Amino acid sequence: MNTSPLRERLVALIVAAALLFSPPLLLIADRATGTPAWLVAYLFLAWGAVIGLMAWLMEHRHEE
């Protein structure tokens, strides 16, 4: 199987994003004690991380 490293990294990022937004992790963030904004903060940070990693992968694809 001859796949590029970029393709493998993008697939890994999609799987990681699917896991980040799966219901068990969302329920953990929703039930965290303290302020009620944990779920909002988790969603904002996780979505920002996915977008940032995707942009970084696409910008550095010419180096391979």
Rosetta blueprint (number, residue, H / E / L):
1 M L
2 N L
3 T L
4 S L
5 P H
6 L H
7 R H
8 E H
9 R H
10 L H
11 V H
12 A H
13 L H
14 I H
15 V H
16 A H
17 A H
18 A H
19 L H
20 L H
21 F L
22 S L
23 P H
24 P H
25 L H
26 L H
27 L H
28 I H
29 A H
30 D H
31 R L
32 A L
33 T L
34 G L
35 T L
36 P L
37 A L
38 W H
39 L H
40 V H
41 A H
42 Y H
43 L H
44 F H
45 L H
46 A H
47 W H
48 G H
49 A H
50 V H
51 I H
52 G H
53 L H
54 M H
55 A H
56 W H
57 L H
58 M H
59 E H
60 H L
61 R H
62 H H
63 E H
64 E L
